[in-house]
Amino acid sequence: MKKNSSKLKHQEEQRAAVQQQTAQQKTALEFATPEELLRHDAGQVSPPPAVARRLGESIAREPRPSRSWWQRFLRL
């Protein structure tokens, strides 16, 4: 009986490995530009909290862009 259960377990492991390989192959993506790759990666991975905090502080220190001439003219 042990021989059959070990054989069954081995078959299940092989089946799981094959399914994992096919799943990985199906998820392969192609990107036209590096920017698309970075955008996709940013959507999948979140930065560590310390990095996110420092990035937020850095962005807050950036000067605001000046308004365009038509916004100043229309006082928007």
C-alpha positions as CSV (number, residue, x, y, z in Angstrom):
1,M,0.0,0.0,0.0
2,K,2.8,2.4,0.8
3,K,4.3,1.8,-2.7
4,N,1.0,2.9,-4.3
5,S,0.7,6.0,-2.1
6,S,4.3,7.1,-2.8
7,K,3.7,6.6,-6.6
8,L,0.5,8.6,-6.4
9,K,2.3,11.4,-4.5
10,H,5.1,11.5,-7.0
11,Q,2.5,11.7,-9.9
12,E,0.7,14.6,-8.1
13,E,4.0,16.4,-7.6
14,Q,4.8,16.1,-11.3
15,R,1.4,17.3,-12.3
16,A,1.7,20.3,-10.0
17,A,5.1,21.1,-11.4
18,V,3.8,20.9,-15.0
19,Q,0.9,23.1,-14.1
20,Q,3.1,25.7,-12.5
21,Q,5.4,25.8,-15.6
22,T,2.5,26.3,-18.0
23,A,1.1,29.0,-15.7
24,Q,4.4,30.8,-15.8
25,Q,4.6,30.5,-19.6
26,K,1.1,31.9,-20.0
27,T,1.9,35.0,-17.9
28,A,4.9,36.1,-20.1
29,L,4.3,39.6,-21.3
30,E,6.0,41.7,-24.0
31,F,6.4,45.4,-23.7
32,A,7.0,47.9,-26.5
33,T,8.9,50.4,-24.3
34,P,10.8,50.3,-21.0
35,E,8.2,52.7,-19.6
36,E,5.4,50.2,-20.1
37,L,7.4,47.6,-18.3
38,L,8.0,50.0,-15.4
39,R,4.3,50.9,-15.2
40,H,3.3,47.3,-15.2
41,D,5.8,46.5,-12.5
42,A,4.7,49.4,-10.4
43,G,1.2,48.1,-10.5
44,Q,2.3,44.7,-9.3
45,V,4.8,45.6,-6.6
46,S,4.5,48.1,-3.8
47,P,7.6,49.8,-2.4
48,P,8.7,49.3,1.2
49,P,7.0,51.8,3.6
50,A,10.2,53.7,4.3
51,V,10.9,54.3,0.6
52,A,7.3,55.3,0.0
53,R,7.5,57.9,2.8
54,R,10.8,59.3,1.6
55,L,9.4,59.5,-2.0
56,G,6.3,61.4,-0.7
57,E,8.5,63.8,1.2
58,S,10.7,64.4,-1.8
59,I,7.7,65.1,-4.1
60,A,6.2,67.5,-1.5
61,R,9.5,69.6,-1.6
62,E,9.4,69.9,-5.4
63,P,8.3,73.4,-6.6
64,R,4.9,73.6,-8.1
65,P,4.9,74.2,-11.9
66,S,4.1,77.8,-12.9
67,R,0.7,78.4,-14.4
68,S,0.6,78.8,-18.2
69,W,0.0,82.2,-19.7
70,W,-3.6,81.5,-20.5
71,Q,-4.4,80.5,-16.9
72,R,-2.8,83.7,-15.7
73,F,-4.7,85.7,-18.3
74,L,-8.0,84.1,-17.3
75,R,-7.1,84.1,-13.6
76,L,-7.7,80.4,-13.1
